[in-house]
Amino acid sequence: MRTQVAIVGAGPAGLLLSRLLHVAGIESVVLEQRSRLYVEARIRAGVLEPGTVDLLERAGVAARLHREGLIHRGVTLAVDGVLLPIEFGPLGIGANVTIYGQTEITRDLIDAAVARGAPPLFEALDVAIHAIESDRPFVTYTKDGEPRRIDCDFVAGCDGQHGVSHTVIPSHLRRHFERVYPFGWLGIMADVPPCHDEIVYSSHARGFALASMRSPKRSRYYVQVGLDEKIEDWPDDRFWAEFAMRLGPNTARPIATGPSIEKSIAPLRSSVTEPMRHGRLFLAGDAAHIVPPTGAKGLNLAVSDVRFLSEALTAFYRDGATAGLDSYSAKALARVWKAERFSWWLTSLLHRFPDADPFTRKVQLAELDYIGGSRAAQTVLAENYVGLALD
């Protein structure tokens, strides 16, 4: 098989890149080791920056998003139960965020690929990337027990932190930066109405909590837990009691409880792999960087990578220009590190660290109090939350 761009990974980054290349008249093939059912069932983030919505519109896959997405014009902090609303408009932030699950974006993109007759190659096993330092790279894989090969001009590695793409960059050229946090998030999904009109980030003496939603009838809630915690230690009744305690009594409506339809514990970490380009290989999304979910940046960073890369590839095939390809890694990483900084700051501000002394908690409370009384501090938070402008 021959194509112009081989894309490894059928998450939102790989699927959106393929869609944007199709719109530009560029051929691509998407390889995915998992089944379609598995990919479409993955539960992930759901806060979209306006730049993400804009790119989905340009890709022609935003119709359902606009029908079902929830517009949020602010975010709320809670400090030991006392609510601090931060409204974007009065702060001069001329944008909002949209709540629409990553799972739904993935389904929309797969449906669009199937409709145009170019579905991802699911259950492609033993993927390997070859000859990226030449002008004739290729990808090999096994499908239905048979070895296969795709020849291409470029390879886009969109296969996440556990994929093969980032390991293809020679170890002496690859740098990895990481911070592992000493806690995780226990999250549940439940078919109950959200307890507040906006997302609530809670800093409580017992630990962090987050109230989010997927629809007016489905809520997504989290509490901070230790890394040694297990799902079976958290029956629904225990979760609801702990969540209500950390969030406090002042939400817009009483916390409705119900059986969880999904429950998981996710450890938190920050990581970046540099560079994001080597030869004819380009990394995008989780293959190059991970952020803790506190700042809602993971999906949005992947989309900004894809925007830079799709524009660079379009310029190459349209005009023979290589400037965008050559600057891709530096341009993407400049945005990545700003998002890493914001996510690290918000995580450090709102969570209780197991080795922290009382002084640390007092400093957290002082900073939260400062944010509550400072328009400038609120503007900085809102500007980063909504998303910094793409260069």
C-alpha positions in Angstrom: 0.0 0.0 0.0 1.1 3.6 -0.7 -0.1 6.8 0.8 1.3 10.3 1.5 1.0 10.3 5.3 0.9 7.2 7.5 -0.8 8.0 10.8 -0.2 5.7 13.8 -3.0 5.9 16.3 -6.8 6.4 16.0 -7.3 8.7 19.0 -8.6 12.2 18.4 -5.1 13.5 17.3 -4.7 10.9 14.5 -8.3 10.9 13.4 -8.4 14.7 13.2 -5.1 15.0 11.4 -6.4 12.5 8.8 -9.6 14.4 8.4 -7.8 17.8 7.9 -5.4 16.2 5.4 -8.4 14.8 3.5 -10.0 18.3 3.4 -6.7 19.6 1.9 -6.6 16.8 -0.7 -3.8 14.8 1.0 -4.0 11.1 1.3 -3.5 9.3 4.6 -4.0 5.9 6.3 -4.7 5.6 10.0 -3.4 2.5 11.9 -4.8 1.5 15.3 -3.9 -1.6 17.3 -7.2 -1.6 19.2 -10.7 -2.5 18.0 -13.2 0.2 17.0 -15.4 -0.8 19.9 -12.5 -0.2 22.3 -11.5 3.1 20.8 -15.0 4.5 20.9 -15.6 3.4 24.5 -12.6 5.2 26.0 -13.7 7.8 28.6 -11.6 11.0 28.5 -11.7 14.7 29.0 -14.5 16.9 27.8 -13.5 20.6 28.1 -12.8 22.2 24.6 -11.0 25.4 24.1 -12.5 27.7 21.4 -9.5 26.9 19.1 -10.4 23.2 19.3 -14.0 23.9 18.4 -12.8 26.1 15.5 -10.6 23.3 14.1 -13.4 20.7 14.4 -15.6 23.2 12.5 -13.0 23.5 9.7 -12.8 19.7 9.6 -16.5 19.6 9.0 -17.2 17.4 12.1 -18.8 19.9 14.5 -22.5 19.5 13.8 -23.3 17.2 16.7 -20.9 19.2 18.9 -23.0 22.3 18.3 -26.2 20.5 19.0 -25.2 18.7 22.2 -22.2 20.7 23.6 -22.6 22.8 26.7 -21.2 26.4 26.5 -19.5 27.5 29.8 -18.8 31.1 30.3 -16.8 30.7 33.5 -15.3 28.3 36.0 -15.8 28.1 39.8 -13.2 27.5 42.5 -14.4 26.2 45.9 -12.2 26.7 49.0 -13.3 24.6 52.0 -16.8 24.9 50.6 -16.9 28.6 49.8 -17.5 29.2 46.1 -15.5 31.7 44.0 -17.0 32.1 40.5 -14.6 33.3 37.8 -16.6 34.6 34.9 -14.7 35.0 31.6 -16.7 37.9 30.1 -16.4 40.5 32.8 -12.6 39.8 32.9 -12.4 40.7 29.2 -11.9 37.2 28.0 -13.8 37.1 24.7 -14.2 33.4 24.5 -15.8 30.5 26.3 -15.2 26.7 26.7 -17.5 24.0 25.5 -18.3 20.7 27.3 -18.3 17.8 24.9 -16.8 14.5 25.6 -13.6 13.3 23.9 -15.5 10.0 23.4 -18.0 11.8 21.3 -15.3 13.6 19.2 -13.7 10.2 18.5 -17.0 8.8 17.3 -17.7 11.8 15.1 -14.3 11.5 13.5 -14.6 7.8 12.9 -18.1 8.2 11.4 -16.7 10.8 9.1 -13.9 8.6 8.0 -16.2 5.7 7.4 -18.6 7.9 5.4 -15.8 8.9 3.0 -14.7 5.3 2.6 -11.4 5.6 4.5 -12.0 4.0 7.9 -9.0 3.5 10.2 -7.3 0.1 10.0 -8.3 -1.2 13.4 -6.6 -4.2 15.1 -3.3 -3.5 13.2 -0.8 -5.3 15.4 3.0 -5.2 15.7 3.3 -1.7 14.1 6.9 -0.7 13.4 8.2 2.5 11.8 11.2 2.3 9.5 13.6 4.6 7.6 12.4 7.9 9.0 15.8 9.5 8.3 15.3 8.8 4.6 12.9 10.3 2.1 11.1 6.9 1.8 9.8 5.9 5.3 7.5 3.0 5.7 5.4 1.3 8.3 4.9 -2.4 8.8 2.1 -4.1 10.7 0.2 -7.4 11.0 -3.5 -7.5 10.0 -5.6 -10.7 10.2 -2.4 -12.7 10.8 -0.6 -11.4 7.6 2.4 -9.0 7.5 1.7 -5.8 5.6 3.5 -2.6 4.6 2.6 1.0 3.9 5.0 3.2 2.0 4.6 6.9 2.6 6.2 10.4 2.5 5.8 11.1 6.2 4.7 9.3 9.4 2.6 11.0 12.2 3.0 9.3 15.6 -0.3 9.8 17.4 -0.3 6.6 19.4 0.0 7.9 22.9 2.5 7.4 25.7 2.5 3.7 25.4 2.9 3.6 21.6 5.9 2.9 19.5 6.3 6.3 17.7 8.3 8.2 20.3 10.7 5.3 20.8 11.8 5.5 17.1 13.7 8.7 17.8 17.2 7.6 18.7 17.8 7.6 22.5 20.8 9.9 22.3 18.6 12.6 20.6 15.5 12.1 22.7 15.0 14.0 25.9 12.3 13.1 28.4 11.0 15.4 31.2 8.6 14.1 33.8 7.0 14.8 37.1 4.9 12.1 38.8 2.4 13.3 41.4 1.9 11.4 44.6 -1.9 11.0 44.1 -4.5 10.1 41.6 -8.1 11.0 40.7 -11.0 8.6 41.5 -13.6 9.5 38.9 -17.2 8.3 38.4 -19.8 8.9 35.7 -23.4 8.9 36.8 -26.7 9.7 35.2 -27.6 12.4 37.6 -28.0 16.2 36.9 -24.9 18.3 37.6 -24.8 20.0 41.0 -23.6 23.3 39.5 -24.0 25.3 36.3 -20.2 25.5 35.7 -17.3 23.2 36.5 -16.2 23.4 40.2 -12.6 22.9 41.3 -12.5 22.3 45.0 -9.6 22.7 47.4 -10.5 21.1 50.7 -8.7 20.2 53.8 -9.3 16.5 53.0 -8.1 16.9 49.4 -9.2 18.0 45.9 -12.5 17.4 44.2 -14.0 18.3 40.8 -17.6 18.6 39.7 -18.0 18.4 35.9 -20.6 17.2 33.5 -21.2 15.6 30.1 -24.8 16.7 29.6 -27.7 18.2 31.6 -28.4 14.7 32.8 -25.0 13.1 33.1 -22.3 14.2 35.6 -18.6 13.4 35.8 -17.2 13.8 39.4 -13.7 13.2 40.9 -12.0 13.1 44.3 -8.2 13.0 45.0 -7.1 9.7 46.3 -3.7 8.1 47.3 -1.9 6.0 44.8 -2.4 2.9 47.0 -6.2 3.2 46.8 -8.3 0.6 44.9 -11.6 0.8 43.2 -13.1 -1.9 45.4 -12.4 0.3 48.4 -14.7 3.0 47.0 -18.3 1.8 46.8 -20.7 4.4 45.5 -22.0 5.4 48.9 -18.5 6.2 50.2 -17.7 8.2 47.1 -20.8 10.3 47.3 -20.3 11.1 51.0 -16.6 12.1 50.4 -17.5 14.1 47.3 -20.2 16.1 49.1 -18.0 16.8 52.0 -15.2 18.2 49.8 -17.4 20.2 47.6 -19.5 21.8 50.4 -23.1 22.8 50.6 -23.1 25.9 48.4 -23.4 24.5 44.9 -26.3 25.6 42.7 -28.4 22.6 43.6 -28.2 19.7 46.0 -25.9 16.9 44.9 -28.0 14.2 43.3 -26.7 10.7 43.8 -27.1 7.5 41.8 -25.3 4.4 40.7 -22.0 4.9 38.9 -22.0 3.8 35.3 -18.2 4.1 35.1 -15.5 4.3 37.8 -11.8 4.5 37.5 -8.6 5.7 39.2 -6.1 7.7 37.2 -2.6 8.6 38.4 -1.4 12.1 37.6 1.8 13.0 35.9 3.4 15.6 33.6 5.7 14.6 30.9 7.2 16.0 27.7 9.4 14.2 25.0 11.6 16.4 22.9 12.0 16.8 20.0 8.6 16.2 18.4 10.1 15.7 15.0 12.9 13.5 13.7 13.5 13.0 10.0 10.1 12.2 8.4 8.5 11.3 11.8 6.3 13.9 13.6 4.8 13.3 17.1 1.5 14.7 18.1 -0.7 14.5 21.2 0.0 12.0 24.1 2.9 10.5 22.1 4.8 13.6 22.9 3.3 15.0 26.1 1.0 14.3 29.1 -0.5 16.9 31.4 -2.5 16.3 34.6 -6.2 16.7 33.8 -6.5 19.6 36.3 -6.1 22.3 33.6 -8.2 20.5 31.0 -5.3 20.8 28.5 -4.6 17.2 27.2 -7.0 17.0 24.3 -6.6 20.7 23.5 -2.9 20.3 23.3 -3.3 17.4 20.9 -5.5 19.4 18.7 -3.1 22.4 18.6 -0.3 19.9 17.6 -2.5 18.6 14.8 -3.3 22.1 13.6 0.4 23.0 13.3 1.2 19.7 11.6 -1.7 19.7 9.2 -0.9 23.3 8.1 2.8 22.4 7.6 2.0 19.3 5.5 -0.6 21.2 3.5 2.0 23.9 2.7 4.5 21.2 1.7 2.2 19.4 -0.7 0.7 22.7 -2.1 3.9 24.8 -2.5 6.8 22.5 -1.7 7.5 24.7 1.4 9.4 23.0 4.2 9.5 25.9 6.7 6.4 24.7 8.6 7.8 21.1 8.9 11.2 22.4 10.0 9.6 24.6 12.7 6.9 22.2 13.9 8.7 20.8 16.9 9.8 24.2 18.3 6.4 25.8 17.6 4.4 22.9 19.2 6.7 22.6 22.2 6.4 26.4 23.0 2.7 25.9 23.5 3.1 22.5 25.2 5.4 24.0 28.0 3.0 26.8 28.6 0.2 24.3 29.1 2.4 22.2 31.3 3.2 25.2 33.5 -0.5 26.0 33.9 -1.5 22.4 34.7 1.4 22.0 37.2 0.4 25.3 38.9 -3.3 24.5 39.2 -2.5 21.0 40.4 -0.1 22.2 43.0 -2.5 24.9 44.1 -5.6 22.7 44.6 -4.3 19.3 45.8 -3.1 18.2 49.2 0.4 16.6 49.0 1.0 13.8 51.4 4.4 15.2 52.6 3.1 18.8 52.9 3.3 20.6 56.2 0.8 23.1 57.6 2.8 25.9 56.2 2.2 24.7 52.7 -1.6 24.6 53.2 -1.5 28.1 54.6 0.3 29.3 51.4 -2.2 27.5 49.2 -5.1 29.3 51.1 -3.3 32.6 50.8 -2.9 32.3 47.1 -6.5 31.2 46.7 -7.6 34.2 48.8 -5.4 36.4 46.6 -7.1 35.1 43.4 -10.5 35.8 45.0 -9.6 39.4 45.5 -7.5 40.2 42.4 -9.0 40.8 39.0 -5.5 40.4 37.5 -5.0 37.0 39.1 -8.4 35.9 37.9 -7.7 37.1 34.4 -4.5 35.1 34.3 -6.3 32.0 35.4 -9.2 32.5 32.9 -6.9 33.3 30.0 -4.9 30.1 30.5 -8.1 28.0 31.1 -9.8 29.2 27.9 -6.6 28.7 26.0 -3.7 30.9 24.9 -3.8 32.1 21.3 -2.1 30.0 18.7 1.0 31.7 17.3 
